[in-house]
Amino acid sequence: MALRVDVNGERLWRSINEINEIGATPAGGVRRLALTDDDRLARDVFVDWCRGAGCEVSVDRIGNLFARREGRDPSRAPVLLGSHLDTQPTGGRFDGIYGVLAGLEVLRTLDDHDVVTEAPIEVAVWTNEEGARFAPAMLGSGVFAGVFSLEEGLGATDPDGITLGDELVRTGFAGEVPLGGRALDAYLELHIEQGPVLEADGLTIGVVEGVLGIRWYDITLDGQEAHAGPTPMGPRRDALLGAARLVEVAHAVALAHTPEGRATVGVIEARPGSRNTVPGHVSLSVDLRHPDPEVLATMDGELHDRATEAAEALGLVLAIEPIWYSPPVAFDPALVDAIEAAAAGLGLPSRRMVSGAGHDACYLAQVAPTAMIFIPCAGGLSHNEAETIESAHATAGAQVLLRAALARAGA
Ligand SMILES: [Zn+2]
C-alpha cells in the first residue's frame, strides 16, 4: 500500500520567507549572487535546517551541497531532488529557492513521520545556476555532470576578476567530495514555470517532458551605403530593409511550428548609423527554439532558405553563421509518468509541457533519469523582483515532489 504523508505547506512558506530575508531588496525581490556573503548566509541556513531534519550535508569540489537522508538500503543510489539558491541581480523570491526548500520540506516531512525509505533521498543546492555573476549559467550542475571540467568551473571569473574557486575558499564551501562517478537513481527538480501557460490554463502542475533545443546565429547583410536624398527608392540596396524582412522571416519560421516553435531577433546593429545615409551593413542575432531536434533542423533550413530569398530580392549579400547549438533535452519517460501519476493521485489538474528556459536538470539528464515539475507563477513573470506564486500552489508542487520521490525511493 502506498504511504500517505503530507508536506507541511505552512512551514514551507515560512522557510521561503525566512531565507529570502537574506539579500531582500526594497522592491520586494532578492539579490543573492552566487558565492557572495548573502549566498553564503543562505547556504548556512539551508545546512542548519537540513541537519535539524537529521540529514548529513556534504560539499563537493565545485561547492554543490548535498543533504542526505539515509535509506534502509544504503547501497542503493539516492533519489536526488534539488535546484539553486543564487538569484539574478534583481531576482525574484522563488526561482530556484522554491525547489530547494520544497526538497527540504520533503526531508522534514519524512523526518516528522519517521519514514524510512528503501533508497536514500538527497537534496542538492547547485552552485551558480543563474550565471549572473560567473559565466556560464548552470555551472555547478554542469561540472557535476562532466559537461565542464572542474578547472573550467573553478577558473570562472566574475566582472571584478575574482575566480569562483577563490570565492568557494572564502565562503567555506570549497568541499572535498570528488565529482563524477556517483550513481543516482533519479533527479527531480521542482521549479516555478517562469512562463504564462499554467496560469492561463488554470492548472496547478506542469509535468515537464523536456527542454527546448536552441540554435543561435549571427547574421550579416551587406548592401550599399548611399545618400538618403539623391538616391531613388528603386536602385537602393538597403541592408536594414533586408534585416526588417529577416525579422519577419524568423517570426514566420517559428509560427509555422506552433505552439512550441520560438524565434527571437534580440540584437540589430546598422552601419554607418547616420540618419541621412542608407545603411550598407547590418548585423543581427537570431535565437531559434524547439523541443524536437528534427523540427529544429527543419526550422534551421527554412530560416536559411527564406532569408536567402529575402536578401536576393533586395540585392543584398547574406551571411548566416551558426554560433551555438544546445540540443533539446528529453526527460526520462518513466519519471515523467510518475510525476503525472502523483499529480493525478492528489487530484491536482496538470498538463504535460516543455521548458523554454535552461535548468540544472538539463545537465543532470546526462547522468541520471531526470524530470521536472512546474507550478504557476503570477503573470508568467520571473527574473523580476515582482515574481510571485500562490502558497497553495507551492504546497501542491511540494506534495507532488514528495509523492514522486517516495514512488522512486520506495517506502
Ligand atoms: Zn531557476
Residues whose N, C-alpha, C, O or C-beta is under 5 A from the ligand:
A	BS01	ZN	D95 G96
